[in-house]
Amino acid sequence: VTEKLLVCSNRGPITYDGSPDAPVPRRGGGGLIGAIAPVMEGTGGTWIAAPLSDTDRALARRGRSPERDGFTLRFLDLPAELHHLHYDVMSNEVLWFVFHYLFDVPHTPTFDGMFDRAWDGYRQVNELFAAAVCETPSDVVLVQDYHLMLAASFVRRSSRARRPLIYFHHTPWCEPEYFALLPVSVRDALLEAMLAYDVVGFHAKRWADTFLRCCERFVRGAKVGSNDVTWKRRTTKVIVAPVPVDEQRLLAEAAAPDVRSWITSHDELREGRKLLLRVDRIDLSKNPLRGFLAFEHLLERRPELANEVLFLALLYPSRLTVERYQNYFSECLNVVKRINERYDSKVKANVGPIELLFEDDFHRSLGAMRLYDALLVNPVFDGLNLVSKEGAVVNDRDGTVILSANAGAFEEIGPAVIGVQPFDVPGTALAIEQALELPGAERAKRAKKLRDLATRSTPSDWLARQLDATR
Amino acid sequence: VTEKLLVCSNRGPITYDGSPDAPVPRRGGGGLIGAIAPVMEGTGGTWIAAPLSDTDRALARRGRSPERDGFTLRFLDLPAELHHLHYDVMSNEVLWFVFHYLFDVPHTPTFDGMFDRAWDGYRQVNELFAAAVCETPSDVVLVQDYHLMLAASFVRRSSRARRPLIYFHHTPWCEPEYFALLPVSVRDALLEAMLAYDVVGFHAKRWADTFLRCCERFVRGAKVGSNDVTWKRRTTKVIVAPVPVDEQRLLAEAAAPDVRSWITSHDELREGRKLLLRVDRIDLSKNPLRGFLAFEHLLERRPELANEVLFLALLYPSRLTVERYQNYFSECLNVVKRINERYDSKVKANVGPIELLFEDDFHRSLGAMRLYDALLVNPVFDGLNLVSKEGAVVNDRDGTVILSANAGAFEEIGPAVIGVQPFDVPGTALAIEQALELPGAERAKRAKKLRDLATRSTPSDWLARQLDATR
């Protein structure tokens, strides 16, 4: 890539702790970062992000961050309360819910209480990102995800520069009736702002299609094609470009000593049992509860499996200040406790049949992904689900992936996984059973196919797809 | 109509109490009945329904029911437990929820427990209806609503008769992603069975469109046009035919002495306050909770309205054996109690600002519909919502209708109502305020337009639309 890139995202690749004079970097989490970092490194570009820590905020006020990895990271100077309204309330309690179909529709949303302030905060933060974009030279602007849907429309208002503005949407996009759960003015403002971008990208054709249908239904005067929307004399291209796995980097990380030592210790603990694995943030969209219920359903039919399989669930806490997340987490704990108590007498080892671990530990996740016999990825809805592809790349044991048909990645790797309808608990139980008992030859065949499908494109292909669409 | 009609519906126009030798008729409830009864009377046709009472079941076993209104009512001989699985579980806890977007998606549905038995019960009851259809001569078969989606496919299997089979869907139809909450096999079985009908009717273009999209996405090999679907060499026409109000009958009923005496007594109780009215079954889809919250929102801004407006809510209990309905009902009661306590000191009259009444009393409903200044109809989603049209017809006071944009009737009467986005509580509060304070001339103009729109077609037009589509 010869273009100078300017990336905007809510979360940056690094967050800092300690004194702003000697800041200590910490790697940011989330699939988005893993996707973008490789295409930014060494480009001399700029990455604008919201500050997450007090140190980040102090660096923002000084207007500079330490340079590393060959690009400039710039934190926006956002007051914590404003960022709370933007991020926690509008982005995560409203937009995340609408895109993943998470509302309990008879009760929520209601848009009273602090909603108006949150929407206003969302607009302000988008405007601040846009102002930072306007004062930062680059050849192209890459805006990431649902936190920043309005950025381009603010950029257009204050700058006539011709740089292409590209937006990538990392979550699903919902269908029109569901998108219309948003207040009419918000619904229309979001869609119209999206059409200020030159390119809008999605991980799956399905989400691109639902976005196009929303434009068709709600944006008056829009001309909607099969992969573009023309409105007010501007054409926005809509592309499908699933984020790839950075295969070489991932394999290198999976070979790290920490990963190997975790594998050794877990091998002992497992005592020869098969490993059923899940790795997710604790999120309503990730569906761990139905995953545990499906395992219970399977054990009811096949109680002997309690001693033959260890279900290791790496569930990383997330958004636990939100009441519905807290309650959901408790429900998960209760179900796991019930299952472990119920089958305790069948398990000869010390741990099982379910082992729950909470600390977000990337090396442990990689170790577990190398080891699994079956990886359960059953989100209610998911923009892509990078874990399903990462697992395919690092797994050593020809393990099988059980994948929700509602994960964007299903469009890419569907032919090599065991598909599940994520709401269907008995169906998920059957899929787990089938995955655990697949004959060796079939396992190996599938695992090879899966690796091929999961590594068909690289991070630079992903960037190129977006840049090509601007030409 | 010269054709001999055969109607099938879960609930019949009459249910009986007392001894089967001297059965005492009781009028069945629900908008569906009001729509179909006028077109059946005096035709000499047959109406097949599920038995709802022990007397109905006894009549079913004898194979005959008293004749009345010029058609034969036949109850099917269904065991109560089978009908429970069909009606309470599969129809009302699964299909009703899917068509109205009522699931709390992170938690429900799960399809474990008794789901398989319920689906099997649903299929059996549909098969029993189909068997009754096969042995009953008629020129045309009119199957009503989501309880009987499979009937035609069973009729086709056991009969080569060429009678047109018409299905009418009285609820919304949901979008493909949401319809796919159903297990894959159930989703496909329902859609394929719908394509065994010659005609499929909906109350609104919106629901017809979402049905067509589901066929397009999930029925392999289907050729989907803008108002038909061709699959396996059969073409199903998809029509939009909103159920009309039977204007003359309704006006006659609204003039009954019982109605007039209720009006007199309520006039006293109201003590000159304006009347804000709602009339619904207590259903998660009808959205009374957000209606009360919106009224509270309005009173917070305009506390003096507590003494100027009486909010009369006629909420008829329904499905209270279902836990989510029970909880929802309690929440409604709690919110009403809170509002009444909070504004008690502002209200000079004995009752208010909210009056809740529960007994299902048709005359009282009609009386209240004659009296309202504003009628609040804010369903989350609703196939049509007949109350909004009935209110328009009988109201004496140029009252204004506040109507959810998600009610099918919005397509017909939208230009003459104040529309609301039903999730937007502050927006609903504004709409209530606007409706209550509309200047007299504007009220009268709207009310006239509304009556015109609500009476543009008659029950016989409705039947004719369906029969025409078979030709």
Interface residues (C-beta under 8 A of the other chain):
Chain A: Y101 L102 F103 D104 V105 P106 H107 P109 T110 F111 D112 F115 D116 C174 E175 P176 E177 Y178 A180 L181 P183 V184 T210 L284 S285 N287 L289 R290 L293 H297 R324 Y328 V380 F381 N406 Q421 F423 D424 V425 P426 G427
Chain B: Y101 L102 F103 D104 V105 P106 H107 P109 T110 F111 D112 F115 D116 C174 E175 P176 E177 Y178 A180 L181 P183 V184 T210 L284 S285 N287 L289 R290 L293 H297 Y328 V380 F381 N406 Q421 F423 D424 V425 P426 G427
